[in-house]
Amino acid sequence: MNISSVSIKLLLVMCFWGSAFVSGRMLAQSHPPIIIAFYRFFIATLFLFPMLYAKNRKIFSSEKINYIKFAILGLFGVTLYNIFFLNGLKTIEAGRASLIIALNPVLSTIFSFLFFKESLKRWQILGVIIGLLGTLVILARGNPLELLSPENNIGQGEIYLVLAVFSWITYTLLGKIYLQTISSFEAITWACFFGLLFLTPMALSYDIRSSITALTQIDIFNILNLGIFSTLLGFSWYYDGVRELGVSKTTSFLNFLPLVGVICGIIFLSEEITAPLFVGGALIISGVYLVNKKYSQKN
């Protein structure tokens, strides 16, 4: 798999995950968040296992130890991430939540350097900073310094989202280790299964049957978007990026998420187009270019 095709896939993943903000927001108007998460991974798992069999002509792993790895990935990347993320959204607005989640590229770069000794050029470090600054410009509506004001004290919601960030980073870093001996598609299939398994007891505390009958056609479309595009393709291609590009380069693409989310909001939710969108978008694209610049040069 060449670098250009992986980069294109990662850009598409950012589009899928950006659209998930719209789908999730629409679904959250009439359904409990934990039910949405349950539907998402239930749908994804239904498609993942047949596709896994088509790829490998088998479903079950030959190494029993792999199931422990799958369960750990499912715990951090599916169950804990969704619990922390959804609980965080109960108390703080989506913009601040997206800002905290945008810490992923910076922190992942730091941890990948510490644990995997991934080399970073000065312009790549600058790219991460520029990309994060673009994220701040978009989410702070042009004035990132307001985020440092006393009124923005860290509360329970922010703590939940910081835990979500570390859950995703753990998921990504463990994936880098585990994917040395396990295919990305096998890992994501079983991780989704175990994540769904861990989510099930919480979902059963709600009346799932009633929630199913209450689904509209738009709800079904949004659930399929979350399950198939955001999870099935998104997670699989994201791990392909981790395998081919490394942790820090793959997570740098997460800087596109705020831009894509805003664009999706404009298209599907008629949100306002603002100057910070264009300025922040330019910074994000420039930052990602700098982070990935080394691949156009010989080391």
N, C-alpha and C positions, 0 to 999 in steps of 0.2 A: 504494500500500500504506500503510494508516494505522499509526500508532505502536502502538496497542493490539494489533493482529494480529501485528506483529513481536515485541513483548514476549512474547506467548503462545508464539510459535514458539521464541523463545530459551529460555523456561522448559522447553519440551518437549525442546529440544536438551540442556539440562542433565540432564533425566531420562534421555535416551538415553545420554549420556556417563557418567552416574552408574551406569547398569546395565552399562556396558562394563567397569567395574572387576570386577563379579561374573563376567561372561562371560570376561574375560581371566584372572582368577584361576583359574577352573575349568579353562580350556583349558591354562593354564601347568603344571598338575599332570602332564600327560602329553605335552605338545608343546613343542618349542623356541620361544622368543618370536619369533624371526625368521620362523619358519614361520607363526605366528599372524598376524603383520603381513602376510605375503605373501597368505595366504588372505583376510584382511580386505579388502585393496585389489583383489585379483583379483575377488572377488564384487562389490564396489562398482562396479568398472569395467564388468563385464558388464551391469549395470543402467543405468549412467550414459549410455553411448553411445546405446542405443535411446531413452532419455528425452530426450536432447539433440536427437536427430533429430525426435522428436515435437514438441518445443517450437519448434525453429527451421527444420525441414525441411531441415536440413543438419548435417553433422558437422564438417567441416573449416573452419578459420578463413580468412577472405578476406585477412587480413594475415599475412604470414610472420613478422613481428617478434613476433607474439603467441605463437608457439611457444617463443620464448626466454623470454617471460614465464611461460608455462605450466611450462616446465622448471624455472625458478627457484622458482616456487611449490611444485612437486612436490618439489624438493630440500629446501626448508626445512620445509614443512608436513607432508610424508609421510616422506621417507627419513631426513633428519637427525634430525627429532623422534623418530621411532621408534627409531632406533639409539641416541641418547643416553638416551631414556627407558627402554628395555629393558635397556641396559647398567647404568644406575643402579640398577634394581630387582634386579640380581644381587647387590649388596653391601649395600643398606640396605632396611629394612622399608617396607611400603606406606604407613604413616602418615606417616613422615618424607618420603617421596617426594611424597605429596599436598600436604604443607605447602610444599615447595619449589615445586611447580607452582602453588600458590596465589599465588605472587608475580606471576603474569601480570597481574591487574587493576591492581595498583599500578604496576608498571613500564610497562605499556601506556599507562596514563593519563599518566605522566610523558613518555614518548616521543611520544605523540600531541599533547601540549601543545607540546613542543619543535619537532616537525617540521610539524604541521598547524595549530598555533595554536588548537586547540580550547579554547573558553572553559570554565572550571570555576568553579562557585560554591563558596563556603565550605562549604555544607552537603553538596555533592557530595564534596569532599575528605574531610570528616568521615565521609561514608557509606563511602568506600573504606576508611578506617581502621577503622571499626566492623565492616565486613564481613570484613576481614582478621583482626581480633581474634576474631570469631566462629569463623573457620576455625582459629585457633590454639587456642581453647578446646576445640573438638571433637577436633582431632588430638593435642593435648597432654593430653587427658583432664582438663581443668580447671585445669591449672597450666602456662601458657605459659612461665613463667620457667625451667622445667626445660630448655627448649631452649637456654638461654644458659649452661648449666653446662659446665665444662671437658671433661666426658666426651663432649660433642657436637661435637668438632673436625671440621672439614670434611675429608672423605676423597674418594677417587676417585669413589665413587657419587654424593655430593653434587655434585661438579664436573660429572659427566655430566648430572645433572638441571638444574643451572643452565644448562648449554648447551642443554638441551631447552627451557627457558623462553625463552631468547633466540631459539631457532629458531622457536618459535611466535609470538613477538612480531614477528619479522622477516616471517614468513608473513602475519600480520595487517596489519602496516603496509604491506607491498607490495601486499596485496589492496586496501587503501584507495586506492592510486594506480592500480592496474591496472583496477579495476572502474569507473573513470570512462569507459572506452571498451570494456570487455568485460563481457558478462553474467556474473552470478555462477555460473550453472549451467554455462556453457561453461568458465569458469575452473576450477571444481572438477573437472569431468569430465577435462579434459586434465591438470590437476595430479595427480590420482589416477593417470592413465595413466603420466605420467613418473615419479612416485614409485614406482609398481609396477615400472617399467622399471629404475630404479636399485636396487630391492630384489632383483630377480630373481637376479643373480649370487650374492648371499649365500644366498638360499634354495636355489639349486642345489647348494650345498655340502652340503646335507642330502639324505637319501633321501626326496624328496617323495612318490614312489609308495607307499612303505611307510607314510608318515604318513597318506596318504589312506585306505588300507585299514584303518588303526587307528582311524578316526573312529567315535565312537558317535553315537546319535541326539541325545544332549544336546550333544555336541561340534558337530554340524551346526547345531543350534538356536543355540548361542552364536556360531558363526561368522557365521551369517546376521544375528544381532543386531548384531554388530560391523560387518559389511559394509553392511547395508541401513540400519539405524536410526542407528547411531553415525557412519557415514561418509556414506552417500548422502544421507540427510535432514539429519543433523547438520551436516556441512560446508556444504551448500547454504544452509540456513537461517541458519547462523552468518554467512556472507558477506552474506546479506540484511540482517542486523542491522548489520554494518559499514557497508553502503551507506546504510541509512536512519537509524541512530542515531549513527553515528560509532564510532571505535575504543574510546574510553574507556568509553562507555556499554555497548557490546556486551560488552567484556571484564569489566565489573563483574558480569555474570551468572555468571561463573565462580566467584564466591563461593558460589553454590548447590551447586557440585559436591561438596564434602566432606559437606554435609548429605544430599544425595541418595545419595551413595555409602554413607553409614552406614545410611540407611533401607533401601536395597537389600540391604545386608549383613544387617540384621535380618530382612527378609522371606525372603530366599533362602538365607542362610547361618546363620540362627539366632544372630546375634551379639547381645550383651547391650545392653539399653537403659540408658543412663546419664544422670545429671543434666546433665553437660556437653553432651550431645546437644541437650537442650531449650534450655539457656542459649545455646549457640553458634548453634543454629538461629534463635533469636529475634534475635540480633545480626546474623546474615547477612541475614535478611529485612529488618530495619530499615536496614542499610547499603545494600542494593540499592534500597530505597524512596527513601532520601535522594539517592543518585546519580542517580536518574531523576526526581526531583521537579520539575525545571525544565520537563518536558514537560507538566505540568498547569498551568503558568502562562505568561502572555504575557511575552516578553522586552521 
